[in-house]
Each structure stands twice: as structure tokens, then as C-alpha cells.
Amino acid sequence: MSQLQINRSRGERAATAVCQYGDDSPNDNLIDLLADAMHWCDQSGIDFHTALCQAGRQYIYELNDEQHDERRML
């Protein structure tokens, strides 16, 4: 499976989770999910913003792996 296919699968998995999270619009569900994740992090002793930064770096890494030439996003 190519990196592009893997990333599409990841997006589809997230869409399923967000749409099933509540009865509101996907945007509102995403906001609720993120706010609830912040509460969970507080309760679990996890730094949400550190995890968010790590997720951002992982996202860029995965996008870079999609590239098929020497040009990179970073």
C-alpha cells in the first residue's frame, strides 16, 4: 500500500470517529472530541499540547512520505 493510500485510510478512519462522536455537524463533533481529549489528558496526566505538537510533526512526516520526488514540504 502506498503512503498516499495509507494517509487516505487514516483520514477515513478519523472521519468515521468524528461522525460517530455525536449528533452534531462533523465540525462540532471534532471540537467536542478535542475538548473532551483535553479533559482526558488533564485526568490522565498527559500534556495535550505536547501531544498535539507531536501529532503535527507526525502529520508533516506522513505528508512528506507521500512525495515522490526530491521536493519536500519541509
URFEN-V869328 format. One record per pair of residues at least 24 apart in sequence whose C-alpha atoms are under 10 Angstrom apart, sorted by the first residue. I is the first residue (numbers start at 0). GAP is how many residues later the second one is. Records with the same first field share a line. If there is no record, write none. Layout:
I: GAP / GAP
This chain:
1: 63 / 64
2: 59 / 60 / 61 / 62 / 63 / 64
3: 58 / 59 / 61 / 62 / 63
4: 61
5: 56 / 60
6: 52 / 55 / 56 / 58 / 59
